[in-house]
């Protein structure tokens, strides 16, 4: 019988083979016969019999193989805990290190500086994986963002808007603008190694813009235009929103200068029974659900063949937005993002 490599067996199976060898010896078989019957080596059978005679059946239990947790690591347990706290609670900049993000190289340099231990980049990657850290694309946040203003918005200002909307039976919309260009990145695609895929694009640069409004009920309104947002374009969008909405509109937008224009304020005063404007804290686009609508549109168009003109680009965008308008359940899911989940209350 071919001998088995017991090292590849589960601990429970190993223990059972040892118990079987003892029972066979007790039945009168020789160590050599037991080894042939079980497919193991005779020295192992002799060793197991010796363990049984010294410690009984409990001595036959297979023990855990390999290194124990923490053995032969360059960092001891407290150094690992401290490093995890540093990179979880602080940015490299806060620790006066010349890195924007915590990369393997940055963490290795931190450990070398604080603990006096040099780790290869690959080993550093194993430590980070063991600690539950994964490489992620960072979110961008403006230096000018005011955390206090955001807390005030989330805790006081938005709840007050919701209360007013309930009292006046108004519908809350979230509005924002975005632009698409013929030079937008097309993403990645698979190809044989060494054969870089080619995307045919127009040599002429062109772009279009869009303003939209979305509700947590799955309603979406949009308007496509050329160039930067002007006062007249914004008023036209407000007029369409007011006209199409079945009840009063509370529109929440960012602090773009056009939104505060005198002409816009004058128009709003004349239509205050049908529409009002509210403003997010400055430099906080991640708290606007409409941002995620625009991300969806851009991601969808990146997967399509590149447009050859602004007319084609505009058409592709309009078709995507119209199809999205017919999917209120998908629109509602944009409000599931943790940064805008508060906006589900309205």
C-alpha positions as CSV (number, residue, x, y, z in Angstrom):
1,X,0.0,0.0,0.0
2,X,1.3,3.4,-0.9
3,X,2.3,5.5,2.1
4,X,0.3,8.6,2.9
5,X,1.8,12.0,3.7
6,X,0.1,12.6,7.0
7,X,1.2,16.3,6.9
8,X,-1.4,16.9,4.3
9,X,-4.2,15.5,6.3
10,X,-6.5,17.4,8.6
11,X,-5.6,17.2,12.4
12,X,-8.8,15.1,13.1
13,X,-7.8,12.6,10.4
14,X,-4.3,12.4,11.8
15,X,-5.6,11.7,15.3
16,X,-7.9,8.9,14.0
17,X,-5.1,7.2,12.2
18,X,-3.0,7.2,15.4
19,X,-5.9,5.7,17.4
20,X,-6.4,3.0,14.7
21,X,-2.7,2.1,14.9
22,X,-3.0,1.6,18.7
23,X,-6.1,-0.6,18.3
24,X,-4.4,-2.8,15.7
25,X,-1.4,-3.2,17.9
26,X,-3.6,-4.1,20.8
27,X,-5.3,-6.7,18.6
28,X,-2.0,-8.5,18.1
29,X,-0.6,-7.0,14.8
30,X,3.1,-6.1,14.6
31,X,4.2,-2.5,14.0
32,X,5.3,-3.4,10.5
33,X,1.8,-4.9,9.7
34,X,0.1,-1.9,11.1
35,X,2.2,0.4,9.0
36,X,1.4,-1.6,5.8
37,X,-2.3,-1.7,6.7
38,X,-2.6,2.1,7.3
39,X,-0.2,3.2,4.7
40,X,2.2,4.9,7.1
41,X,5.8,4.4,8.0
42,X,6.8,1.9,10.7
43,X,8.8,4.5,12.8
44,X,5.6,6.6,13.0
45,X,3.6,3.6,14.3
46,X,6.3,2.9,16.9
47,X,6.3,6.6,18.0
48,X,2.5,6.7,18.3
49,X,2.6,3.5,20.4
50,X,5.2,5.1,22.7
51,X,3.1,8.2,23.1
52,X,0.1,6.1,24.0
53,X,2.0,4.1,26.6
54,X,3.3,7.4,28.2
55,X,0.2,9.6,28.0
56,X,-2.8,7.5,27.0
57,X,-5.3,8.3,24.3
58,X,-5.0,12.1,24.8
59,X,-1.4,12.0,23.8
60,X,-2.5,10.8,20.3
61,X,-4.3,14.1,19.5
62,X,-2.6,15.9,16.5
63,X,-1.2,19.2,17.4
64,X,-1.3,22.4,15.3
65,X,1.6,22.5,12.8
66,X,3.6,25.4,11.7
67,X,4.5,28.7,13.3
68,X,2.3,30.2,15.9
69,X,0.7,33.6,15.4
70,X,3.3,36.3,15.8
71,X,6.3,34.0,15.7
72,X,9.4,35.1,13.7
73,X,7.8,38.5,12.7
74,X,10.0,41.5,12.6
75,X,7.5,43.6,14.6
76,X,6.3,42.5,18.0
77,X,2.6,42.7,18.9
78,X,2.6,46.1,20.5
79,X,4.5,47.6,17.6
80,X,1.9,46.2,15.2
81,X,-0.9,47.7,17.3
82,X,0.8,51.1,17.5
83,X,1.4,51.2,13.7
84,X,-2.2,50.3,13.0
85,X,-3.3,53.2,15.2
86,X,-1.0,55.6,13.4
87,X,-2.1,54.8,9.9
88,X,-5.8,54.5,10.9
89,X,-6.1,57.7,12.8
90,X,-3.5,60.0,11.1
91,X,-2.6,61.0,7.6
92,X,1.1,61.0,6.5
93,X,1.0,64.8,6.5
94,X,-0.1,64.9,10.2
95,X,2.9,62.8,11.1
96,X,5.2,65.1,9.1
97,X,5.9,62.6,6.3
98,X,6.2,63.5,2.6
99,X,3.4,61.3,1.4
100,X,-0.2,62.1,0.4
101,X,-1.5,58.6,1.2
102,X,-0.5,55.5,3.2
103,X,1.3,53.4,0.6
104,X,3.5,50.4,1.4
105,X,6.5,52.5,1.1
106,X,5.1,55.2,3.4
107,X,4.1,52.7,6.1
108,X,7.6,51.0,5.9
109,X,9.3,54.4,6.3
110,X,7.0,55.2,9.3
111,X,8.1,51.9,10.9
112,X,11.7,52.6,10.2
113,X,11.5,56.1,11.6
114,X,9.5,55.2,14.8
115,X,10.6,51.7,15.5
116,X,14.0,51.4,13.9
117,X,13.0,48.4,11.9
118,X,13.5,48.2,8.1
119,X,10.9,46.1,6.2
120,X,10.9,45.3,2.5
121,X,8.0,46.7,0.5
122,X,6.6,43.2,-0.2
123,X,6.7,42.3,3.5
124,X,5.0,45.6,4.3
125,X,2.2,44.6,2.0
126,X,1.7,41.3,3.9
127,X,1.5,43.1,7.2
128,X,-1.1,45.5,5.7
129,X,-3.1,42.6,4.3
130,X,-3.0,40.9,7.7
131,X,-4.2,44.0,9.4
132,X,-7.2,44.3,7.1
133,X,-6.0,47.2,5.0
134,X,-6.6,47.2,1.3
135,X,-5.5,49.6,-1.5
136,X,-8.3,52.0,-2.3
137,X,-8.9,55.0,-4.6
138,X,-9.1,58.1,-2.4
139,X,-11.9,60.6,-2.3
140,X,-11.0,64.2,-3.0
141,X,-11.9,66.8,-0.3
142,X,-11.1,70.5,-0.5
143,X,-8.9,72.1,2.1
144,X,-11.5,74.8,2.4
145,X,-14.2,72.5,3.6
146,X,-15.6,73.5,7.0
147,X,-16.5,70.4,9.1
148,X,-18.5,72.6,11.6
149,X,-20.6,73.9,8.7
150,X,-21.3,70.4,7.5
151,X,-22.3,69.2,11.0
152,X,-24.6,72.2,11.3
153,X,-26.1,71.3,7.9
154,X,-26.7,67.6,8.8
155,X,-28.0,68.2,12.3
156,X,-29.9,71.5,12.0
157,X,-30.3,73.1,8.6
158,X,-31.4,70.1,6.5
159,X,-33.9,68.8,9.2
160,X,-35.4,72.3,9.2
161,X,-35.8,72.2,5.4
162,X,-37.5,68.8,5.7
163,X,-39.9,70.1,8.4
164,X,-40.8,73.0,6.2
165,X,-41.3,70.8,3.2
166,X,-43.7,68.6,5.2
167,X,-45.6,71.6,6.4
168,X,-45.9,73.2,2.9
169,X,-46.2,69.9,1.1
170,X,-43.2,70.7,-1.0
171,X,-40.9,68.3,-2.8
172,X,-37.1,68.4,-2.1
173,X,-34.9,68.3,-5.2
174,X,-31.1,68.2,-5.2
175,X,-29.4,70.0,-8.1
176,X,-26.0,70.1,-9.6
177,X,-24.1,70.8,-12.9
178,X,-21.5,68.7,-14.7
179,X,-19.6,68.7,-17.9
180,X,-18.5,66.0,-20.4
181,X,-15.6,66.3,-22.8
182,X,-14.4,64.4,-25.8
183,X,-11.1,64.0,-23.9
184,X,-12.6,62.1,-21.0
185,X,-10.7,59.0,-19.9
186,X,-12.0,55.8,-21.5
187,X,-11.0,53.5,-18.7
188,X,-9.2,50.1,-19.2
189,X,-9.8,47.2,-21.5
190,X,-8.3,43.7,-21.9
191,X,-5.9,42.9,-24.7
192,X,-3.0,40.4,-25.3
193,X,0.1,41.2,-23.4
194,X,2.2,43.7,-25.4
195,X,-0.7,44.7,-27.7
196,X,-2.1,48.0,-26.2
197,X,-5.7,48.5,-27.2
198,X,-6.5,51.6,-29.3
199,X,-9.6,53.8,-28.9
200,X,-10.4,56.0,-31.9
201,X,-11.3,59.6,-30.9
202,X,-11.9,62.8,-32.6
203,X,-8.8,65.1,-32.9
204,X,-11.1,68.1,-32.3
205,X,-11.9,68.8,-28.7
206,X,-15.6,69.5,-27.8
207,X,-17.7,69.4,-24.7
208,X,-21.2,69.7,-23.4
209,X,-22.8,70.5,-20.0
210,X,-25.8,69.4,-18.0
211,X,-27.7,70.5,-15.0
212,X,-30.1,68.1,-13.3
213,X,-32.3,67.8,-10.2
214,X,-33.1,64.5,-8.4
215,X,-35.4,63.5,-5.5
216,X,-35.2,60.6,-3.1
217,X,-38.6,59.4,-4.6
218,X,-36.8,58.5,-7.9
219,X,-37.7,61.6,-9.9
220,X,-35.1,63.0,-12.2
221,X,-35.1,66.2,-14.3
222,X,-32.2,67.4,-16.5
223,X,-31.3,70.0,-19.1
224,X,-28.3,69.8,-21.6
225,X,-26.6,73.0,-22.7
226,X,-23.3,74.2,-24.2
227,X,-20.6,76.0,-22.3
228,X,-20.5,77.2,-18.7
229,X,-23.7,77.7,-16.8
230,X,-25.1,81.2,-17.2
231,X,-27.8,83.0,-15.4
232,X,-30.3,82.7,-18.2
233,X,-29.6,78.9,-18.5
234,X,-30.1,78.4,-14.8
235,X,-33.3,80.4,-14.7
236,X,-34.5,78.3,-17.7
237,X,-33.9,75.1,-15.7
238,X,-35.7,76.6,-12.7
239,X,-38.6,77.5,-14.9
240,X,-38.8,73.9,-16.3
241,X,-38.6,72.4,-12.8
242,X,-41.3,74.7,-11.5
243,X,-43.5,73.9,-14.5
244,X,-43.2,70.1,-14.4
245,X,-43.3,69.6,-10.6
246,X,-46.8,68.8,-9.3
247,X,-46.2,70.8,-6.1
248,X,-43.8,73.3,-4.7
249,X,-40.1,72.7,-5.2
250,X,-37.3,73.1,-2.6
251,X,-34.1,72.9,-4.7
252,X,-30.8,72.4,-2.8
253,X,-27.7,73.4,-4.8
254,X,-24.1,74.3,-4.1
255,X,-22.6,77.8,-3.8
256,X,-21.8,78.4,-7.5
257,X,-21.8,82.1,-8.1
258,X,-24.6,81.8,-10.7
259,X,-26.9,80.4,-8.0
260,X,-26.5,83.6,-6.0
261,X,-26.9,86.0,-9.0
262,X,-29.1,89.1,-8.5
263,X,-31.2,88.1,-11.5
264,X,-31.8,84.6,-10.1
265,X,-32.9,86.0,-6.8
266,X,-35.3,88.4,-8.5
267,X,-36.8,85.6,-10.5
268,X,-37.1,83.4,-7.4
269,X,-39.0,86.3,-5.5
270,X,-41.5,86.4,-8.3
271,X,-42.0,82.6,-8.1
272,X,-41.6,82.0,-4.4
273,X,-45.0,80.2,-4.1
274,X,-43.7,77.5,-6.5
275,X,-40.0,77.2,-5.9
276,X,-37.3,78.1,-3.4
277,X,-33.5,77.7,-3.3
278,X,-31.4,76.3,-0.5
279,X,-27.6,76.0,-0.4
280,X,-25.3,73.2,0.8
281,X,-22.2,74.0,2.8
282,X,-19.3,75.3,0.7
283,X,-16.9,72.7,-0.8
284,X,-19.0,69.6,0.1
285,X,-20.1,68.0,-3.2
286,X,-20.0,64.5,-1.6
287,X,-23.1,65.4,0.4
288,X,-25.1,66.1,-2.8
289,X,-27.0,63.0,-4.1
290,X,-27.0,64.5,-7.6
291,X,-23.2,64.0,-7.8
292,X,-23.8,60.3,-7.9
293,X,-26.3,60.6,-10.7
294,X,-23.6,62.4,-12.7
295,X,-21.0,59.8,-11.8
296,X,-23.4,57.1,-13.2
297,X,-23.8,59.1,-16.5
298,X,-20.1,59.5,-17.0
299,X,-19.4,55.9,-16.2
300,X,-22.0,54.8,-18.7
301,X,-20.7,57.0,-21.5
302,X,-17.1,55.9,-21.0
303,X,-18.2,52.3,-21.9
304,X,-19.6,53.5,-25.3
305,X,-17.6,54.2,-28.4
306,X,-16.2,57.8,-28.3
307,X,-18.5,60.4,-29.8
308,X,-17.3,62.2,-33.0
309,X,-19.0,65.5,-32.4
310,X,-20.7,67.5,-29.6
311,X,-24.1,66.6,-31.2
312,X,-23.3,62.9,-30.9
313,X,-22.0,63.3,-27.3
314,X,-25.2,65.3,-26.4
315,X,-27.3,62.6,-27.9
316,X,-25.6,59.8,-26.0
317,X,-26.0,61.8,-22.7
318,X,-29.7,62.5,-23.4
319,X,-30.5,58.9,-24.1
320,X,-28.8,57.7,-21.0
321,X,-30.6,60.3,-18.8
322,X,-34.0,59.5,-20.3
323,X,-33.4,55.8,-19.7
324,X,-32.4,56.6,-16.1
325,X,-35.7,58.6,-15.7
326,X,-37.5,55.4,-16.3
327,X,-35.7,53.6,-13.5
328,X,-36.8,55.3,-10.2
329,X,-35.6,52.3,-8.2
330,X,-32.1,52.9,-9.5
331,X,-32.3,56.6,-8.7
332,X,-33.3,55.8,-5.2
333,X,-30.2,53.6,-4.7
334,X,-28.0,56.7,-5.2
335,X,-29.3,57.8,-1.8
336,X,-27.9,54.7,-0.2
337,X,-24.3,56.0,-0.2
338,X,-23.2,56.8,3.4
339,X,-22.5,60.4,2.5
340,X,-26.0,61.2,1.3
341,X,-28.0,58.7,3.2
342,X,-29.3,61.5,5.4
343,X,-31.1,62.9,2.3
344,X,-33.4,59.8,2.2
345,X,-35.4,61.6,4.9
346,X,-37.7,64.1,3.2
